[in-house]
Amino acid sequence: MTSAQQSSQRSRRNLLILLVVVLFFALLWWAWWFFVGRGRVESNDAYVTGNIIPVPAQAVGTIRRVYVENTQRVHAGQLLAAVQGDRSRLAMTAAAAHLGSTVRKVRQEFAKVEELRQEIRAQDLQVQKLQEDLQRYRQAEQSGSVAAIRISNTQKDIASLQAKIQAQKAHLAAVSALVDHTTLQSNPQVQAAVTAFAQSYIDWLRREVRAPVSGYIAQRAVQAGQRVHPGERLFSIVPLQPLWVVANIKETEMAEVRPGQRVTLESYYYGSSVSYHGIVQGLLPGAGSAFSILPPENATGNYIHIVERVPVRISLPAKELARYPLRPGLSMVVKIHVSDHHTQSVLQPLTQTPVSGYETSLYASDLRKAMHAAEKIIQNNAGQKIPKS
């Protein structure tokens, strides 16, 4: 056998070996896909998500002191920053003075109503006396002991007094309109002044910026001496529980994804040595492009079609997070086990509000404190008890 024939034979043998190896790996991949791969959907377009709570200024003023720094752990109610309280205190003092003045003014109106009633009662008695005198004068006129001019003058006095009584009743109606069916505390003028005082009192209380929830400080955007206004974000607080993952799955792989399916997750933060075991909570009601600032307009037909992605919410177990903490924004690799067929409809998500709820009790007592302070001002300016109108 010549060297050329030997070389050709070796080439055919090498090609055959290569073909066998390729077929082996193809068969191996097919077996993996058939038994494992086709039963799950995998994506690395997934990110840890959590609640990032902004902490805004509640009152206008200049920052006097900042008490916390980024990455610091804070507890609900902890003081984060303080606003210089001069302006808010002056506003509260002015509102307190206005409330006290209004209470005294309403007291005068109640007293005026009582004064007018007594005047009308006295004038009614005077009319009654003149009418009795007139009757006696008419009886005495027959004997000539009373002049006719006296009877005439008495009649005019009665008419004049009755006109004054009608004017006083009209005045009484005007004054009573301000206090009818009210007490000093329930009078609309006092209530308006109480509302203004309570608002200024709450503004004064909220010169202190406190943490609404427990978590870690991020995005500190305030410095001592900085002037702030209500609604301006000063800090962000990030609680690291609860966290969840939003995985953006291709629409071509979504057909079998259902709430309740098991999910295996790995983070780039810890690598493949740490796995998390979540559950599909639900599917967002729209592809990512539907919620973008500028949604696509494809009606013209002049566009490049791309495969859309649907955000899928996946839970992260609290125990695993406690052992291996994560942070919002970290990348994840998710493997959804779509072979779990004992799941429910995509229209029945498992997502629920946490047992503790999304709430804060930080501001719960502010209004109560304000109303208590207003009640003290009313009592200090109420004087003697005013009867109901």
Secondary structure, DSSP 8 states (H G I E B T S, - for coil): --HHHHHHHHHHHHHHHHHHHHHHHHHHHHHHHHHTGGG-EEEEEEEEEE--EEEE--S-EEEEEE---TT-EE-TT-EEEEE--HHHHHHHHHHHHHHHHHHHHHHHHHHHHHHHHHHHHHHHHHHHHHHHHHHHHHHHHTTT-S-HHHHHHHHHHHHHHHHHHHHHHHHHHHHHTTTTT--TTT-HHHHHHHHHHHHHHHHHHTTEEE-SS-EEEE-----TT-EE-TT-EEEEEE--SSEEEEEEEEGGG-TT--TT-EEEEEETTTEEEEEEEEEEEEE-SS-GGGGSSS----TTS-S-----EEEEEEE--HHHHHHS---TT-EEEEEE-TT--S---TTS------TT-S---TTTTHHHHHHHHHHHHHHHHH-S-----
